[in-house]
Amino acid sequence: MPSTPTVEAILSGDRRALAKAITLVESQRETDRDAAQTLLKSLLPHTGSSIRIGVTGVPGVGKSTFIETFGQHLIEKGHRLAVLAVDPSSPVAGGSILGDKTRMERLSRSEAAFIRPSPAGKALGGVAFKTRESLLLCEAAGYDVILVETVGVGQSEHQVAGMVDFFLLLMLPGGGDELQGIKKGILELADAIVVNKADGASETLARTTQQHYRGAMSLLKHEGFWEPKVMTCSALHQQGIEAVWETIVEYAEAARSGGIFDEARAAQNLTWMRQLIDELLRSGLAQHPRVRAAMPEVEAAVRSASQTPLSAAQTILALSRADD
């Protein structure tokens, strides 16, 4: 078993130590879990100083190109960037496509950047179960901008929106059909919509798409201090990238001045705790000997409709409490 990375090594910005620490928090072993929590507890006072940005978009929208161009721009401005890219895991073999360092080749070579692909595994919505812990570790290591990239499917957007300060939705030029296919709930999550690939023959179409999304967003209710912005950019040609960053900075400054920034993070922590309680309870039930023994019979009864799902759930809970 590799040695546990030290607090000092992580605080010094040692990328190898940070990678080891993230591997530790992602481990399913009980001993590793205890070591990871001890490490996180020591590092907690050194977290929270970054701006956390969620990035999502439909397949083919150019997320990787956008993140690489955006990341290079931030590094040139003196920032240190961490990218937590949640990879889809194979439902058959359980492996994941960990290809982020080939997708972001220039960024991965920068000393001011840290790219970490994390297999989603069985986590809800395709978001890695330990992404939040990884985010805290990156902050402790001195990364002041954290990007969390989603796989762009299912509930992953909702999960990521619940752990970041600013949620960015990338879209393709082509408005009409695209607009019909986007769920209202995803638009409601967005703090900004950026129409990428606004270059060449697609530039005019991108401007039209921008107007379509502005119209759509105006129909949604946006409570609070911020009116989501709809912008265009060309990540390939490095156009509009500074405007995207300025929008994020403007949002953060407005949120901080109104005390909303810290309130939102506090609410996210409570939601995180409740989600972890659910996950730990399910894990504990799955490992309980009486529950494991009874589960096949209970599941068969539910399948055959001889027992209701609620009754079955109550049976399982009763078995887990039998020793109390």
Number of C-alpha atoms within 10 A of each C-alpha: 4 6 9 14 20 14 18 12 14 24 18 13 17 14 18 11 21 25 18 17 26 22 15 24 23 20 14 9 10 9 10 17 15 13 16 21 14 11 20 21 11 12 19 13 9 16 18 16 13 19 17 22 20 25 24 25 23 16 13 9 17 19 24 19 18 22 19 21 21 20 27 21 16 19 17 10 9 11 17 24 27 25 26 24 26 28 24 24 20 14 10 6 7 12 14 17 13 17 11 19 17 11 15 18 13 14 23 18 12 15 11 21 23 21 21 22 19 25 25 26 20 15 14 15 20 24 30 27 21 17 22 19 17 25 25 21 26 32 28 26 25 22 24 19 21 26 22 24 25 28 22 19 15 12 15 22 27 16 18 26 24 21 23 21 23 23 26 24 23 25 29 23 23 17 20 12 8 14 16 9 9 12 9 13 11 14 19 13 18 24 22 21 24 26 27 28 25 25 18 10 9 15 18 13 19 26 18 16 25 24 15 16 23 16 12 13 20 11 9 12 9 14 7 8 11 12 15 21 17 22 24 26 24 22 22 15 13 15 17 17 20 14 13 21 14 11 17 21 14 12 20 17 13 15 19 12 9 11 11 15 16 14 13 15 16 12 13 17 15 11 14 16 12 12 13 13 12 12 15 12 12 11 11 13 17 15 12 14 13 16 19 15 10 13 16 10 12 20 15 12 15 16 12 9 10 10 15 14 15 10 12 17 15 12 15 20 13 12 18 19 10 8 7 5
